[in-house]
Amino acid sequence: MAVAANAPGRCDLVMYQGDDHRVHVTLRNAQTGAVLSPRGAVWKAQIRRADADGAVTVEAEWAVSFAGDVIVLSLPASISSTLAYGPYMWDLQGTTPEGGARTFLRGSLMLPRQMTLAA
């Protein structure tokens, strides 16, 4: 998924309960299309039932890593299996070393129930 660096993007997700999930995010300069490095910023991505004003509880937090200049958000089955069925909201925020925080992505997240349980 490519996201313009000067405007928050929207990414609605459907993830199956109990599965491993990964989301790959590439930041690009909106004028030139050049890939921007996400390194140097502190990244957080959280899942809640509603926005932070309406849902204080963080239901889950994505692990954030990098593959080159791609941000990789990971949510293992051990966490997705603990989430109840239903709609959620999620976002990805970066904070620069200077302290400037910005939301780069946000969206809804639907989590259907799993059928098959691990043996």
C-alpha angles and dihedrals in degrees: 000000000000120000128193108242095224101051132046112250128216122230119172113198136200111198127177116236112249096021130112112251134197130182120192117206126190118191116213135186106253094220102041104022089230115153112251123214114242092199120115094037125094110238129204131177121184138182121216137163090244137352118307092265092057102031115041093177117089103217093193141346124219118232108238123214137149136242101191105304093341121104110224117202113196130190113180124215089249088067101033090053090060094055116098122234116274149062122324137171125229139182143180119224130183127199118199123221086255089060101254111144123201136173110228101176137017138164150133123290122205117197115195116196120263120246104192118059122205113257 
